[in-house]
Amino acid sequence: MKAGVIDMGTNTFHLIIADLSHGEVDITYKTNIPVKLGEGRLNDNIIIPEAFERGLQALTQFSETLKEQQVQVVKATATSAVRNASNGPAFVQAVKERTGIDIEVISGDIEANYIFKGVQATGVITDTTLIMDIGGGSTEFILCDTKQLLWKKSYDLGAARLLQAYFKSDPISEANQSAIIQHVDQQIKELKEACQLHQPKVLVGSAGAFETFALLLQKGVDLKSLAWAPLSLPGYQQLSAQLIASTHAQRAQMEDLIPLRVDMIVIAALLTDYVLKTFAIPELRLSTYDLKMGVLHTLLQEHQQLNG
């Protein structure tokens, strides 16, 4: 059975197609489009007309690819930007009318669950672990051990959201940094309590910004061939300091830093630094699997149950 998963993130829309016929997720096609759905007025909970149209165009492309690839099952999920937008339902309706694609707008809780399933499938979880997925609109935190998910929560602390609210200077000023950290610190009371209870030993960053960290830390690394990888903590800390101190123009010159992430990587570094320091986590790892792979593994389980 061929399954297609569309993940409509706040920054990027992803399409991944896999063959599930042989009892495993065999990826046959993947692509992404930097739609920037949260551009401009993310914190006002509005999808601006230009972003609305870019989203429709991207999904029209995806629907054509799904037909060409003769995909039998399609699961399309929308997260923070659509979930919070007052015109999110209008976007979902417009997509249905133009492409025939049914979008499921998932809650932050379901989003975190899919991320856990994706990360779990890599084999990266070998100890009590805090998983962190920095999206554009929201950031998900999941606590787990080798056996089970222990706690999860989605916060409206995405990189694009914080960028629009607090990133007002170039390079980012100490005052802007402090405002971001203060805001984050006020929001995550439950995460602090959960980490105090479970004492995570490893921070696993799910795809996105953490893939960029890996590329910048390990030149020439082929992420396509990896499900997960260890990241040097001293190496990351040095890189993070460099990113935070740099100007937009300096970051734009960095190899392996895509245009979409030139400013958002600063926010991701600030968030990651805060989490590592606040919870005294001694080890950092990357999972290249995230929500999309979690949805695919869920579809695989459903397919296996149906077919005995």
Disulfide bonds with the S-S distance in Angstrom:
none
